[in-house]
């Protein structure tokens, strides 16, 4: 078995510009430019994980109220662990 570690080359300018956007602007950017590669549900929250311009973003929805709760960009230390990317 081979383990793949993800270490993106981060575009800090894009990261900081994205972090400063409103929730609505972040949602639009993710919709048009983000690459969704995972989603999971936990405690009535659905989280979509995106890759965007060298960094990762979590988009969190409240399943009960059916509203967008938050969009969080990560430079590093995101929830996805390297062991989640095991290939044969």
C-alpha positions in Angstrom: 0.0 0.0 0.0 1.1 3.5 -0.8 0.2 6.6 1.2 -0.1 10.0 -0.6 0.6 13.1 1.4 -1.0 16.3 0.1 1.2 19.4 0.4 -0.2 22.0 -1.9 1.8 25.0 -3.0 -0.4 27.7 -1.5 -1.2 31.0 -3.3 -1.2 33.3 -0.3 -2.6 36.2 -2.2 -5.6 34.2 -3.3 -6.0 32.7 0.2 -6.1 36.1 1.9 -8.3 37.6 -0.7 -10.7 34.7 -0.4 -10.7 34.9 3.4 -11.7 38.6 3.3 -14.8 37.9 1.0 -18.3 37.9 2.3 -20.0 34.5 2.7 -22.0 35.1 -0.5 -18.9 36.0 -2.5 -17.1 32.9 -1.2 -20.0 30.7 -2.2 -20.0 32.1 -5.7 -16.2 31.6 -6.1 -16.5 27.9 -4.9 -19.4 27.3 -7.2 -17.4 28.5 -10.3 -13.8 27.7 -9.5 -13.6 25.2 -6.6 -13.0 21.5 -7.0 -15.2 19.6 -4.6 -13.5 16.3 -3.6 -15.2 15.2 -0.5 -18.3 15.7 1.7 -19.3 14.3 5.0 -22.1 14.7 7.5 -21.7 15.2 11.3 -24.1 16.4 13.9 -26.7 17.6 11.5 -24.1 19.5 9.5 -23.0 18.7 6.0 -19.4 19.7 5.1 -18.2 19.9 1.5 -14.4 20.1 1.1 -13.0 22.0 -1.9 -9.6 22.6 -3.4 -9.1 26.2 -4.7 -6.0 28.0 -5.9 -3.6 25.9 -3.7 -5.6 25.8 -0.5 -8.6 23.9 0.9 -12.0 25.2 1.9 -14.8 23.7 4.0 -18.3 24.7 3.2 -20.7 23.9 6.1 -24.4 23.6 5.8 -27.0 23.1 8.5 -29.1 20.2 7.3 -32.0 21.0 9.7 -32.4 24.7 8.8 -31.2 24.2 5.2 -28.8 27.2 5.3 -25.2 27.8 4.7 -23.4 28.2 8.1 -19.9 29.0 7.1 -17.1 28.8 4.6 -13.6 28.3 6.1 -10.4 28.4 4.1 -7.4 26.4 5.4 -3.7 27.1 4.7 -2.8 23.8 6.5 -4.1 21.8 9.3 -7.4 21.0 7.5 -9.5 18.1 8.8 -8.6 15.7 6.0 -5.8 13.5 7.3 -3.1 12.0 5.0 -4.3 8.4 5.9 -7.6 9.3 4.1 -5.7 9.2 0.8 -4.4 5.6 0.7 -4.1 4.1 -2.8 -3.3 0.5 -3.7 
